[in-house]
Amino acid sequence: MSRFYFPDNIQTHQDYALPDAAAHHAARVLRLSVGDHITLFNGLGEEYAATITFIDKRNVNVHIENCQNISRESPLHTTLVQGISSGDRMDYTLQKAVELGVTHIQPVSCARSVVKLNDERADKRRLHWQNLVIAACEQCGRNRVPQVAPVISLSTWLTTPSTSQLRLLFAPDATHTLHTLTPPTAAIELLAGPEGGFTTAEYQAALAAQHTAIQLGPRVLRTETAALAALSAIQTLWGDF
């Protein structure tokens, strides 16, 4: 059943007009019709069964039938701290991280980031990434939408107090692997570098900020692969895979 994000309060047995982007997708892409059943969610944990009561090329009205509190969230609370990569690489990483159950996303600019964002461009990219996350939730069935935080520098992030129990840093020459770690019982952070990796100074600063360096096998993984491989592995070891 088609799912749409509806960023507002939803009440059962009420009628609503879908937002413009959702209406366009329903009418012009999916080509839905009056009487078709869809699901709405507003990111707070519930999903709502709805029926289309009116549709044309630009407008879609729906009637809310009932509400269900269905959780498809991972038991792990994970924050992905991702060094900004270029174009589709960053998009792919965030989309798949949502599918794999990440809870929060913090983009960070690093010394070797290919993409350099000023304040205005950073705000636009964050909005783009948040919309991408919403679309990923529509596709994968999540009813809670992970938040993409504003872009900050890696140095700023490393000096920000953290409440995470386990802070992991990916490094090909690390001695630890996920199998050597004690299974966490609280929040986890995953710190992944940009295309060019971390500088020596960034690596040492992360270690000083209580990150544990781990390797993900003997092969060097690309920036768009490392975080996704780690998320898959921790979901298998400690989560709901």
N, C-alpha and C positions, 0 to 999 in steps of 0.2 A: 504494500500500500504506500502511496506517495506521502512523503513527510515534508512539512514546511515549518520553518522557524517563524514564530509570531511574537515579536518583542514587546508584549504588552500583557496586562492582566487578562485572563480568560475565565469566563463563567459558563457553566453548562446551561443548555437550553436558551442560549443567546445567539444572535446573528452578528457576524463580523465581515468586514471587507479585508481581503488579504492585502498585505503591503505590495507596492508596485512590482518589485522584483519577483516576489512569489507568484503574483497574479500572472505576470508575463511567462514565467516558467510553466505554470499550470496550463495556461491557455495556448501559448504559442509553441512550447517545446513538448510537453507531455500530451497536449491536445485532449485534456479532460473535458467531461461533459456534465451537464446538470444531472444530479442523482449519483454521481461518482462519490465514493467514500475516500477520505483522506485523513491524515493525522497531523495535528498541530502540536507544537511544544514551544514553551517560552524560556527554556534554559534553566528552570528552577526545579526540575525533577519529575514533573508530571507530563503525561501526554493525553491529548484530547481527540476522541473520535469525532469527525465532522462530516457533513454531507454538503456537496455543492448545490446551492439553490439558484444561483445565477452566474452566467459566465458569458463574456464577450472577449474581444481581442485585448482589452485593457483592464477589465474589472472582473473580479471573482468574489462572490459572496458565499458564505458558508454558514451552516447552522451547527452549533456544538451539541452533540448527543450526550456524551458522558466523559468522565475523567478517570484515568487510571494512574496510580503511582507506581511506575515501573522503572526499576533501576537497572541500567546496563553498565554501571561504573565499575572500574577495577577496584579491588580492595586495597590496592597500593595508592598512596598519595605521592605522585611524582611531578617534579618540576624539571622541565627541559630548559637548560640555559644554553642556547644555541648561538655560536658565533655566526654572524650574518654572512651568508653566501649569496652568490649572484643568481638573479632571475628564478628560473624554474627549479633550481636545486633547493632553494629555501622553501619555495612553495611545496615541493614534493615532501620535504622533510616534515613540515608542519602538518600537512594533510595526513600523512601516514602515522605520525605520532599521535594524532587525535584518534585514529582508528585503533591504535594500540593501547589507548587508555590513558594518555598523559593528562595530568590534572591542570597544569599551569605552564605557560610558555613565557620565557624571558629572553628576547633577542638582545645580544650584546655585540658591540663593535669592538673589534680586535685590531692589533697592529697590522696583521696580515690579511684583514678582510679586503676583498677585491672591491666590494661596494662601500662607498663612503656616503653617508647620509647626513645632510644638514637637518635642522629642526623641522622645517616644513616637509621635506621629503620623507623624513623619519615618521612623521605623523601620518602621511599618506600611505606609507608602506604598512604601518601598523594597522590601519583601517582595512587595507587590502588583505592582510594576513588574518585579521579577525573575521572578515567575511568568508575567507577560505575555510577557517575553522568551523564556522556555522554550517557551511555547505557539507563539510565532512561529517558533522553531527547528523545532518539530515540524512545522509547516505548510510551511516553505520548504525543508526538507531539510538545514539546517546541522547538523553533528555537533559543533561547538564552540559553547558557550553564552557569549555576551558577559556580562560581569559588570556589574551596576548598583552603583556605589559608593554609600556613605552620603552623604546630603545634606550639603553644606557651603555656606557663604556664597561668593558670587562673589569677595569681597575675599580670603578665605582661599585660594581656588583660584589667584588671580592672584599670590599671594606664594609659592606652592608651586613649587619648581624643576621644570622640565619638560625632558624629553629629546627632545621632538618637533622635527623639522626645520622644520615649517611650522605656524604657528599663525594661523588665519584667524578674522576677526571680520566678521559681516555688518552692513553699513551702507548704506542706500539712497543716500547722497550720496558714497560712496567713489569714488575715481578708478580704482582697480585693479579688474580682473575676473579670472576664472580664466585667461582666455586670455593675460593679461599676465604671469603668474607662470611662473617656471622650474619645470618638472615636478619634484616632490620624489622623492627616492630613499629616504626614511625616513619615520618616523611623522608623521601629520597630526592636528591638533586643529581642530575646528570649534566655535566659540563662538556660540551663538544666544540671543537675548534672550527674555524673557517677553512676555506680551500687550502691556504698556506700553512695551516696548523698554528700552534702557539709559539711565540718567541720564548727563548730561555727565561727571560724575566717574567713573562706571564705564567709560564709553567711553575717557576719557583714561587711566585705570589699565590698561585692556587694551592700549592702544597702548604704554604704558610697559613692559608685560610682553612686548613683542616680538610682539604680534599685528599682522597685516597686515589692514587693513580692505578688504573687497571688496564690490562690489555685484553683485546677482544680477538684472541687467537694470534697466530704468528704472521698474519697478513695485514698489510696496511690498508685500512678502510677509508674510503672517501668521506667527505664531510656529510653528504646526504645519506650515507650508509651507516655510519658509526652509531648515531643515536638510535636509529631504528633497530639495528641489531641488538643493542643493549636493552632497549625496551622489550623486545621480543624475548630476550633471554631472562630478564627479571620477571616477566609475566609467567614464564615457564617455571622458574625456580621458586618464586615467592607469591605469584599472583593467581590469575584465574585461567591460565592456559591448561 
